[in-house]
Amino acid sequence: MFVNGNNTHNQKGKLTFISVGSKFQTQLGELMDKLKSTGTSFVRCIKPNQNMVDHQFEGGSILSQLQCSGMTSVIELMQQGFPSRTQFTDLYKMYSSFLPPELARLDPRLFCKALFHALGLSENDYRFGVSKVFFRPGKFAEFDALLRSDPENLAQMVAKVRKWLLVSRWKKAQWCALSVIKLDRKFNIESIAILMYRKRLGCI
């Protein structure tokens, strides 16, 4: 009888242990999924209150922890630069539906450039990287608001995108033509120099 009682007690303890472990694993998985969905680059853990109570935040204690960990300095530094960033492909997926098919087929990087110029964004407010675009504080929200503001402005924006593409392609073609001319001149000069050198050798 005592043996059976001990077995029952052990089984209850084991079941309790498994349920606590499963709950922790589930909560940890949910937390990781949430962090991944926000695109978080790093995580700083702080204690919200001294009583270890859910949904209770003590402002003074939290601020002190953030200051001691250097987070306030990091935030100030980020605000002076380009804290917001996103992939060209992500912007393309978000906003390509706003444009007609012939413009939506653009390369994601070129699509972003055309869109920014069409909306009149200042080049000081963003920077293009290899695969991402970086925004100054608050500028991404401003860009999003401009794009979604008024459907009647969509036709004007499309016209501006087309105009910018034409100008951009014309400048590129002009630059290519000038490069060919420069190479041709360089080749002619080198050819003349070779002929003159050969003539001098013949005279000698």
ChimeraX commands (.cxc) that place a marker at each C-alpha (Angstrom):
marker #1 position 0.00,0.00,0.00 radius 0.5
marker #1 position 2.79,2.40,0.90 radius 0.5
marker #1 position 4.60,1.54,-2.30 radius 0.5
marker #1 position 1.54,2.39,-4.36 radius 0.5
marker #1 position 1.15,5.65,-2.46 radius 0.5
marker #1 position 4.72,6.66,-3.23 radius 0.5
marker #1 position 4.26,5.80,-6.89 radius 0.5
marker #1 position 1.13,7.94,-7.04 radius 0.5
marker #1 position 2.98,10.85,-5.42 radius 0.5
marker #1 position 5.91,10.48,-7.82 radius 0.5
marker #1 position 3.58,10.36,-10.81 radius 0.5
marker #1 position 1.82,13.54,-9.70 radius 0.5
marker #1 position 5.15,15.30,-9.26 radius 0.5
marker #1 position 6.29,14.14,-12.67 radius 0.5
marker #1 position 3.07,15.31,-14.30 radius 0.5
marker #1 position 3.39,18.68,-12.59 radius 0.5
marker #1 position 6.99,19.02,-13.74 radius 0.5
marker #1 position 6.05,18.15,-17.31 radius 0.5
marker #1 position 3.17,20.64,-17.36 radius 0.5
marker #1 position 5.36,23.47,-16.03 radius 0.5
marker #1 position 8.10,22.63,-18.53 radius 0.5
marker #1 position 5.63,22.46,-21.40 radius 0.5
marker #1 position 4.09,25.78,-20.40 radius 0.5
marker #1 position 7.51,27.44,-20.25 radius 0.5
marker #1 position 8.45,26.00,-23.64 radius 0.5
marker #1 position 5.19,27.19,-25.18 radius 0.5
marker #1 position 5.57,30.70,-23.74 radius 0.5
marker #1 position 9.18,30.87,-24.91 radius 0.5
marker #1 position 8.15,29.80,-28.41 radius 0.5
marker #1 position 5.42,32.46,-28.52 radius 0.5
marker #1 position 7.89,35.11,-27.35 radius 0.5
marker #1 position 10.44,34.16,-30.02 radius 0.5
marker #1 position 7.77,34.20,-32.74 radius 0.5
marker #1 position 6.65,37.65,-31.62 radius 0.5
marker #1 position 10.21,38.99,-31.57 radius 0.5
marker #1 position 10.90,37.58,-35.05 radius 0.5
marker #1 position 7.74,39.21,-36.43 radius 0.5
marker #1 position 8.87,42.66,-35.23 radius 0.5
marker #1 position 12.28,42.47,-36.93 radius 0.5
marker #1 position 14.06,43.15,-33.63 radius 0.5
marker #1 position 17.86,43.40,-33.89 radius 0.5
marker #1 position 18.62,43.05,-30.19 radius 0.5
marker #1 position 16.77,42.55,-26.89 radius 0.5
marker #1 position 17.41,44.20,-23.54 radius 0.5
marker #1 position 15.71,42.56,-20.56 radius 0.5
marker #1 position 14.57,44.78,-17.68 radius 0.5
marker #1 position 12.57,44.24,-14.50 radius 0.5
marker #1 position 9.23,46.11,-14.86 radius 0.5
marker #1 position 8.53,46.19,-11.11 radius 0.5
marker #1 position 9.94,45.00,-7.81 radius 0.5
marker #1 position 6.89,42.87,-6.98 radius 0.5
marker #1 position 7.25,40.59,-10.03 radius 0.5
marker #1 position 3.64,41.29,-11.06 radius 0.5
marker #1 position 2.33,41.11,-14.64 radius 0.5
marker #1 position 1.36,44.33,-16.46 radius 0.5
marker #1 position 2.68,46.60,-13.70 radius 0.5
marker #1 position 5.34,49.09,-14.73 radius 0.5
marker #1 position 7.36,51.36,-12.43 radius 0.5
marker #1 position 8.62,54.23,-14.57 radius 0.5
marker #1 position 11.44,55.35,-12.29 radius 0.5
marker #1 position 12.87,51.87,-11.88 radius 0.5
marker #1 position 12.63,51.13,-15.61 radius 0.5
marker #1 position 14.30,54.41,-16.58 radius 0.5
marker #1 position 17.11,53.79,-14.10 radius 0.5
marker #1 position 17.75,50.34,-15.59 radius 0.5
marker #1 position 17.74,51.72,-19.14 radius 0.5
marker #1 position 20.19,54.47,-18.20 radius 0.5
marker #1 position 22.53,52.08,-16.40 radius 0.5
marker #1 position 22.51,49.68,-19.35 radius 0.5
marker #1 position 23.33,52.49,-21.81 radius 0.5
marker #1 position 20.08,52.16,-23.75 radius 0.5
marker #1 position 19.23,55.87,-23.59 radius 0.5
marker #1 position 22.60,56.72,-25.16 radius 0.5
marker #1 position 22.01,54.13,-27.89 radius 0.5
marker #1 position 18.57,55.58,-28.65 radius 0.5
marker #1 position 19.97,59.13,-28.85 radius 0.5
marker #1 position 22.66,57.91,-31.24 radius 0.5
marker #1 position 20.10,56.12,-33.41 radius 0.5
marker #1 position 17.91,59.22,-33.59 radius 0.5
marker #1 position 20.83,61.20,-35.00 radius 0.5
marker #1 position 21.30,58.68,-37.80 radius 0.5
marker #1 position 19.03,56.38,-39.75 radius 0.5
marker #1 position 17.32,54.12,-37.20 radius 0.5
marker #1 position 14.55,52.82,-39.47 radius 0.5
marker #1 position 15.52,50.35,-42.16 radius 0.5
marker #1 position 13.79,47.89,-44.44 radius 0.5
marker #1 position 14.54,45.63,-47.39 radius 0.5
marker #1 position 13.92,46.86,-50.94 radius 0.5
marker #1 position 11.91,43.70,-51.56 radius 0.5
marker #1 position 9.71,44.35,-48.51 radius 0.5
marker #1 position 8.88,47.88,-49.72 radius 0.5
marker #1 position 8.18,46.49,-53.17 radius 0.5
marker #1 position 5.74,43.92,-51.78 radius 0.5
marker #1 position 3.99,46.57,-49.67 radius 0.5
marker #1 position 3.50,49.24,-52.32 radius 0.5
marker #1 position 3.75,47.68,-55.80 radius 0.5
marker #1 position -0.04,47.22,-55.83 radius 0.5
marker #1 position -0.42,51.03,-55.84 radius 0.5
marker #1 position 1.14,51.31,-59.31 radius 0.5
marker #1 position 0.06,49.98,-62.72 radius 0.5
marker #1 position 1.54,46.65,-63.93 radius 0.5
marker #1 position 4.17,48.21,-66.22 radius 0.5
marker #1 position 5.66,50.12,-63.27 radius 0.5
marker #1 position 5.12,47.34,-60.73 radius 0.5
marker #1 position 7.43,45.12,-62.81 radius 0.5
marker #1 position 10.43,47.30,-61.99 radius 0.5
marker #1 position 13.42,45.96,-60.09 radius 0.5
marker #1 position 12.75,46.46,-56.31 radius 0.5
marker #1 position 15.69,48.86,-55.88 radius 0.5
marker #1 position 14.74,50.94,-58.93 radius 0.5
marker #1 position 11.11,50.78,-57.83 radius 0.5
marker #1 position 12.01,52.34,-54.46 radius 0.5
marker #1 position 14.12,55.07,-56.07 radius 0.5
marker #1 position 11.36,56.00,-58.49 radius 0.5
marker #1 position 8.77,56.02,-55.73 radius 0.5
marker #1 position 10.82,58.25,-53.43 radius 0.5
marker #1 position 11.51,60.77,-56.18 radius 0.5
marker #1 position 7.86,60.79,-57.24 radius 0.5
marker #1 position 6.76,61.55,-53.67 radius 0.5
marker #1 position 9.33,64.33,-53.37 radius 0.5
marker #1 position 11.27,62.84,-50.45 radius 0.5
marker #1 position 14.48,64.65,-49.63 radius 0.5
marker #1 position 17.63,62.63,-50.28 radius 0.5
marker #1 position 18.88,63.74,-46.85 radius 0.5
marker #1 position 16.10,61.73,-45.20 radius 0.5
marker #1 position 17.10,58.32,-46.54 radius 0.5
marker #1 position 20.09,56.32,-47.72 radius 0.5
marker #1 position 20.29,53.34,-50.03 radius 0.5
marker #1 position 22.39,50.37,-48.99 radius 0.5
marker #1 position 23.15,47.14,-50.82 radius 0.5
marker #1 position 19.81,45.50,-50.07 radius 0.5
marker #1 position 18.11,47.94,-47.67 radius 0.5
marker #1 position 16.97,51.55,-47.47 radius 0.5
marker #1 position 17.62,53.51,-44.27 radius 0.5
marker #1 position 15.35,56.31,-43.01 radius 0.5
marker #1 position 15.88,59.16,-40.60 radius 0.5
marker #1 position 13.61,59.21,-37.50 radius 0.5
marker #1 position 9.94,59.47,-38.43 radius 0.5
marker #1 position 10.54,59.60,-42.18 radius 0.5
marker #1 position 9.31,56.12,-42.97 radius 0.5
marker #1 position 5.96,56.92,-41.32 radius 0.5
marker #1 position 5.84,60.17,-43.31 radius 0.5
marker #1 position 6.56,58.26,-46.53 radius 0.5
marker #1 position 3.82,55.74,-45.76 radius 0.5
marker #1 position 1.32,58.52,-44.99 radius 0.5
marker #1 position 2.12,60.32,-48.26 radius 0.5
marker #1 position 1.63,57.18,-50.28 radius 0.5
marker #1 position -1.69,56.30,-48.69 radius 0.5
marker #1 position -3.06,59.84,-48.24 radius 0.5
marker #1 position -5.40,60.42,-51.19 radius 0.5
marker #1 position -6.31,57.99,-54.01 radius 0.5
marker #1 position -6.80,60.95,-56.36 radius 0.5
marker #1 position -3.09,61.72,-56.11 radius 0.5
marker #1 position -2.20,58.26,-57.39 radius 0.5
marker #1 position -2.45,59.32,-61.05 radius 0.5
marker #1 position -0.12,62.27,-60.41 radius 0.5
marker #1 position 2.33,60.03,-58.60 radius 0.5
marker #1 position 2.31,57.50,-61.46 radius 0.5
marker #1 position 2.99,60.33,-63.93 radius 0.5
marker #1 position 5.91,61.51,-61.79 radius 0.5
marker #1 position 7.32,57.98,-61.60 radius 0.5
marker #1 position 7.16,57.66,-65.39 radius 0.5
marker #1 position 8.79,61.06,-65.86 radius 0.5
marker #1 position 11.59,60.23,-63.44 radius 0.5
marker #1 position 12.20,56.90,-65.19 radius 0.5
marker #1 position 12.40,58.61,-68.60 radius 0.5
marker #1 position 14.82,61.25,-67.30 radius 0.5
marker #1 position 16.89,58.66,-65.48 radius 0.5
marker #1 position 17.13,56.40,-68.52 radius 0.5
marker #1 position 17.94,59.36,-70.78 radius 0.5
marker #1 position 20.75,60.43,-68.45 radius 0.5
marker #1 position 22.06,56.87,-68.38 radius 0.5
marker #1 position 21.99,56.67,-72.18 radius 0.5
marker #1 position 23.71,60.06,-72.42 radius 0.5
marker #1 position 26.41,58.95,-70.00 radius 0.5
marker #1 position 26.96,55.75,-72.01 radius 0.5
marker #1 position 27.24,57.77,-75.23 radius 0.5
marker #1 position 29.76,60.14,-73.67 radius 0.5
marker #1 position 31.76,57.19,-72.38 radius 0.5
marker #1 position 31.88,55.68,-75.88 radius 0.5
marker #1 position 33.00,59.02,-77.34 radius 0.5
marker #1 position 35.73,59.36,-74.72 radius 0.5
marker #1 position 36.95,55.82,-75.38 radius 0.5
marker #1 position 36.93,56.47,-79.13 radius 0.5
marker #1 position 38.96,59.66,-78.68 radius 0.5
marker #1 position 41.37,57.86,-76.38 radius 0.5
marker #1 position 41.77,55.08,-78.94 radius 0.5
marker #1 position 42.39,57.59,-81.74 radius 0.5
marker #1 position 44.97,59.47,-79.67 radius 0.5
marker #1 position 46.75,56.23,-78.81 radius 0.5
marker #1 position 46.71,55.20,-82.48 radius 0.5
marker #1 position 48.22,58.53,-83.54 radius 0.5
marker #1 position 50.86,58.28,-80.83 radius 0.5
marker #1 position 51.81,54.77,-81.99 radius 0.5
marker #1 position 52.11,55.95,-85.61 radius 0.5
marker #1 position 54.28,58.89,-84.60 radius 0.5
marker #1 position 56.47,56.59,-82.50 radius 0.5
marker #1 position 56.89,54.19,-85.42 radius 0.5
marker #1 position 57.80,57.07,-87.75 radius 0.5
marker #1 position 60.43,58.25,-85.30 radius 0.5
marker #1 position 61.86,54.74,-85.13 radius 0.5
marker #1 position 61.94,54.64,-88.93 radius 0.5
marker #1 position 63.83,57.93,-89.08 radius 0.5
marker #1 position 66.39,56.66,-86.60 radius 0.5
marker link #1:1,2 radius 0.2
marker link #1:2,3 radius 0.2
marker link #1:3,4 radius 0.2
marker link #1:4,5 radius 0.2
marker link #1:5,6 radius 0.2
marker link #1:6,7 radius 0.2
marker link #1:7,8 radius 0.2
marker link #1:8,9 radius 0.2
marker link #1:9,10 radius 0.2
marker link #1:10,11 radius 0.2
marker link #1:11,12 radius 0.2
marker link #1:12,13 radius 0.2
marker link #1:13,14 radius 0.2
marker link #1:14,15 radius 0.2
marker link #1:15,16 radius 0.2
marker link #1:16,17 radius 0.2
marker link #1:17,18 radius 0.2
marker link #1:18,19 radius 0.2
marker link #1:19,20 radius 0.2
marker link #1:20,21 radius 0.2
marker link #1:21,22 radius 0.2
marker link #1:22,23 radius 0.2
marker link #1:23,24 radius 0.2
marker link #1:24,25 radius 0.2
marker link #1:25,26 radius 0.2
marker link #1:26,27 radius 0.2
marker link #1:27,28 radius 0.2
marker link #1:28,29 radius 0.2
marker link #1:29,30 radius 0.2
marker link #1:30,31 radius 0.2
marker link #1:31,32 radius 0.2
marker link #1:32,33 radius 0.2
marker link #1:33,34 radius 0.2
marker link #1:34,35 radius 0.2
marker link #1:35,36 radius 0.2
marker link #1:36,37 radius 0.2
marker link #1:37,38 radius 0.2
marker link #1:38,39 radius 0.2
marker link #1:39,40 radius 0.2
marker link #1:40,41 radius 0.2
marker link #1:41,42 radius 0.2
marker link #1:42,43 radius 0.2
marker link #1:43,44 radius 0.2
marker link #1:44,45 radius 0.2
marker link #1:45,46 radius 0.2
marker link #1:46,47 radius 0.2
marker link #1:47,48 radius 0.2
marker link #1:48,49 radius 0.2
marker link #1:49,50 radius 0.2
marker link #1:50,51 radius 0.2
marker link #1:51,52 radius 0.2
marker link #1:52,53 radius 0.2
marker link #1:53,54 radius 0.2
marker link #1:54,55 radius 0.2
marker link #1:55,56 radius 0.2
marker link #1:56,57 radius 0.2
marker link #1:57,58 radius 0.2
marker link #1:58,59 radius 0.2
marker link #1:59,60 radius 0.2
marker link #1:60,61 radius 0.2
marker link #1:61,62 radius 0.2
marker link #1:62,63 radius 0.2
marker link #1:63,64 radius 0.2
marker link #1:64,65 radius 0.2
marker link #1:65,66 radius 0.2
marker link #1:66,67 radius 0.2
marker link #1:67,68 radius 0.2
marker link #1:68,69 radius 0.2
marker link #1:69,70 radius 0.2
marker link #1:70,71 radius 0.2
marker link #1:71,72 radius 0.2
marker link #1:72,73 radius 0.2
marker link #1:73,74 radius 0.2
marker link #1:74,75 radius 0.2
marker link #1:75,76 radius 0.2
marker link #1:76,77 radius 0.2
marker link #1:77,78 radius 0.2
marker link #1:78,79 radius 0.2
marker link #1:79,80 radius 0.2
marker link #1:80,81 radius 0.2
marker link #1:81,82 radius 0.2
marker link #1:82,83 radius 0.2
marker link #1:83,84 radius 0.2
marker link #1:84,85 radius 0.2
marker link #1:85,86 radius 0.2
marker link #1:86,87 radius 0.2
marker link #1:87,88 radius 0.2
marker link #1:88,89 radius 0.2
marker link #1:89,90 radius 0.2
marker link #1:90,91 radius 0.2
marker link #1:91,92 radius 0.2
marker link #1:92,93 radius 0.2
marker link #1:93,94 radius 0.2
marker link #1:94,95 radius 0.2
marker link #1:95,96 radius 0.2
marker link #1:96,97 radius 0.2
marker link #1:97,98 radius 0.2
marker link #1:98,99 radius 0.2
marker link #1:99,100 radius 0.2
marker link #1:100,101 radius 0.2
marker link #1:101,102 radius 0.2
marker link #1:102,103 radius 0.2
marker link #1:103,104 radius 0.2
marker link #1:104,105 radius 0.2
marker link #1:105,106 radius 0.2
marker link #1:106,107 radius 0.2
marker link #1:107,108 radius 0.2
marker link #1:108,109 radius 0.2
marker link #1:109,110 radius 0.2
marker link #1:110,111 radius 0.2
marker link #1:111,112 radius 0.2
marker link #1:112,113 radius 0.2
marker link #1:113,114 radius 0.2
marker link #1:114,115 radius 0.2
marker link #1:115,116 radius 0.2
marker link #1:116,117 radius 0.2
marker link #1:117,118 radius 0.2
marker link #1:118,119 radius 0.2
marker link #1:119,120 radius 0.2
marker link #1:120,121 radius 0.2
marker link #1:121,122 radius 0.2
marker link #1:122,123 radius 0.2
marker link #1:123,124 radius 0.2
marker link #1:124,125 radius 0.2
marker link #1:125,126 radius 0.2
marker link #1:126,127 radius 0.2
marker link #1:127,128 radius 0.2
marker link #1:128,129 radius 0.2
marker link #1:129,130 radius 0.2
marker link #1:130,131 radius 0.2
marker link #1:131,132 radius 0.2
marker link #1:132,133 radius 0.2
marker link #1:133,134 radius 0.2
marker link #1:134,135 radius 0.2
marker link #1:135,136 radius 0.2
marker link #1:136,137 radius 0.2
marker link #1:137,138 radius 0.2
marker link #1:138,139 radius 0.2
marker link #1:139,140 radius 0.2
marker link #1:140,141 radius 0.2
marker link #1:141,142 radius 0.2
marker link #1:142,143 radius 0.2
marker link #1:143,144 radius 0.2
marker link #1:144,145 radius 0.2
marker link #1:145,146 radius 0.2
marker link #1:146,147 radius 0.2
marker link #1:147,148 radius 0.2
marker link #1:148,149 radius 0.2
marker link #1:149,150 radius 0.2
marker link #1:150,151 radius 0.2
marker link #1:151,152 radius 0.2
marker link #1:152,153 radius 0.2
marker link #1:153,154 radius 0.2
marker link #1:154,155 radius 0.2
marker link #1:155,156 radius 0.2
marker link #1:156,157 radius 0.2
marker link #1:157,158 radius 0.2
marker link #1:158,159 radius 0.2
marker link #1:159,160 radius 0.2
marker link #1:160,161 radius 0.2
marker link #1:161,162 radius 0.2
marker link #1:162,163 radius 0.2
marker link #1:163,164 radius 0.2
marker link #1:164,165 radius 0.2
marker link #1:165,166 radius 0.2
marker link #1:166,167 radius 0.2
marker link #1:167,168 radius 0.2
marker link #1:168,169 radius 0.2
marker link #1:169,170 radius 0.2
marker link #1:170,171 radius 0.2
marker link #1:171,172 radius 0.2
marker link #1:172,173 radius 0.2
marker link #1:173,174 radius 0.2
marker link #1:174,175 radius 0.2
marker link #1:175,176 radius 0.2
marker link #1:176,177 radius 0.2
marker link #1:177,178 radius 0.2
marker link #1:178,179 radius 0.2
marker link #1:179,180 radius 0.2
marker link #1:180,181 radius 0.2
marker link #1:181,182 radius 0.2
marker link #1:182,183 radius 0.2
marker link #1:183,184 radius 0.2
marker link #1:184,185 radius 0.2
marker link #1:185,186 radius 0.2
marker link #1:186,187 radius 0.2
marker link #1:187,188 radius 0.2
marker link #1:188,189 radius 0.2
marker link #1:189,190 radius 0.2
marker link #1:190,191 radius 0.2
marker link #1:191,192 radius 0.2
marker link #1:192,193 radius 0.2
marker link #1:193,194 radius 0.2
marker link #1:194,195 radius 0.2
marker link #1:195,196 radius 0.2
marker link #1:196,197 radius 0.2
marker link #1:197,198 radius 0.2
marker link #1:198,199 radius 0.2
marker link #1:199,200 radius 0.2
marker link #1:200,201 radius 0.2
marker link #1:201,202 radius 0.2
marker link #1:202,203 radius 0.2
marker link #1:203,204 radius 0.2
view
